[in-house]
Amino acid sequence: MNYDELQQAWQAQPSRVRVSLDADVLLQEVRRNQRHFTSVLFWRDLREVGGSLLMVPVWIWIGVKEALPWAWYLGVPALLWIAGFMMVDRMRQKRRQPKAGDPLRECVEGSLAQVEHQIWLLRNVTWWCLLPVAAAVGTFFAHCAWLARDAGWLVELIMAGITAVAAAILWGVYRLNQNGVRKDLEPRRQELVALLRSLQSN
Amino acid sequence: MSEKEQACLFRTWVGQYLALIGRIARAYTASEEDCEDLVQEVLLQVWRSIPRFEGRASASTWIYRVALHTALAWQRKDRRRRERFLPLLEVPAAEEPGESNTGQTDEIVGLLYAAIRRLPKADAALVLLYLDDLSYRDMAEILGITESHVGVKLNRARKQLAELMKGVAHELR
């Protein structure tokens, strides 16, 4: 069988897809789907950026209510830095998103750049997220330990325990991010690299 | 573009290009469920992309780009977020090659889909455009590569397709 016959057979195939709703209902559903998609993105942004911002007043309130030492308030710039970093990053990435109507190679390049940026973000989560928090929390605990230096070994032990739990949580968050890179993003990146290579290679 | 114009264009495009979208979706998925889901996702992407359509490319080129990009980016786990919506489409179960009672054409088409699914994704896109009888210029415009590059790649992809067709036919008999 030659290529022309293959083409003829291909073009003679009946359409297998049928719209199960009338055009207006289909349109309504697509709009609803789009609204849902937009709201998912909005809530994701709000959760990630708003979560850090919301923590600021809570942090200050706890500090005032419990009359905590000054080192407690180091958490405020750390939280503001994380929220600001995520907000700027999200806005910059939104502008760089690949557009579905662009030529395929450009779309693939855009998707690859996005995935690589996500990988960069998660690989460097220590620097832009965990380290500021760890520095603020660590300084606070060190300060508390210094203030309580005459209170006896039991208090010192409790302080050490709390510090260890905080360190374990930060380590867990770090591992979670690295697992995300390894299991989801890296395979996707390799897939896109292969796709781009096959579009580019002669 | 007003929402009314967007809606009007969407209705027209669905009427004109649903079969094309269905063919692309079927080529990139293994089950009817996935196919239905991918068609749905393409329709959503078409709806979202309409405000950016400026008419510089033809409507069919635009639809091919949107559909192929969506198909290449589509992952099965994405379906979770779409499961809550009404089923918009029906994709009847595909007959396996060799089971068809409606003649040789169905069998060839079944073999073609099976072979296309085994091609690398970019080659599959090129073969789909070729089978739809698009010009080299259109293919280059859709894929974002040069016409001469299309020629080189298409030659290679067609040979690969022919080899795969033999293999698929042999496996099924």
Interface residues (C-beta under 8 A of the other chain):
Chain A: M1 Y3 E5 L6 Q7 A9 W10 Q11 A12 Q13 S15 R16 V17 R18 V19 S20 L21 A23 V25 L26 L27 E29 V30 R31 R32 N33 Q34 H36 F37 V40 P98 K99 A100 G101 D102 P103 L104 R105 E106 C107 V108 S111 A194 L195 S198 L199 Q200 N202
Chain B: A7 F10 R11 V14 G15 L18 A19 I21 G22 R23 A25 R26 C35 E36 V39 Q40 L43 L44 Q45 V46 W47 R48 S49 R52 F53 A57 W62 R65 V66 L68 H69 T70 L72 A73 R81 R82 R84 F85 L86 P87 L88 L89 E90 V91 P92 A94 Q104 T105 D106 I108 V109 L112 P120 K121 A122 D123 A125 Y130 L131 D132 D133 E141 I142 L143 G144 I145 H149 V152 K153 R158 A162
